[in-house]
Every structure is written in C-alpha cells, then in structure tokens.
C-alpha cells in the first residue's frame, strides 16, 4: 500500500502552488537530476568478484528493514524505505531528510 503522492507520477512543482515554491526557482524546475537508492554496500577482492555466478549472494552492510540511503546527483539527501508500486515496481519513500554539511 502506498500512502501519499503517486510515486509513479513525476512531481511537477508548478502543479502544487500551495506548497509555496519561491518564484525565483522557476528556472530550475525542469532540470533533470539522478535519484539513486542504495540498499547497502560490500567490499570484496577482484578474485572473489570473479567467482560470483548466477544465484550468488553478496552480503551487504545493512540489516533487513534498515533504512536505505537516497542520493540525488551522488549527494546523500535522505534515508527511506523500499515500497512496492503497482505490485510490479519498486519505489522509495523518504523517512528522514539528511542535513547538509555545507552551510
């Protein structure tokens, strides 16, 4: 069950004036960004990597149910959870916004 905006539809800030987007940002509304969700990471030697075959399991550094990292243009911006969309696709829901180290 997905709660909130339909994740299969791209959010268009121009369609949501009640949110109060600053008019000065209109120039960047149409810029594309890459959103990535990282389930976890693993480190291994090349010889271990070459031994992997179909059905091999790579253990990640996260536990089941632990938040995933959400990146925008390779910058960590949030943590969240994996959700199912339309019973066939995966989506993400943000549960925590990560504060930027830049001031």
PyMOL commands that set and color helices and strands:
alter all, ss='L'
color gray80, all
select helices_A, chain A and resi 13-15+17-19+23-28+46-51
alter helices_A, ss='H'
color red, helices_A
select strands_A, chain A and resi 35-38+68-72+75-85+89-97
alter strands_A, ss='S'
color yellow, strands_A
deselect
rebuild
show_as cartoon
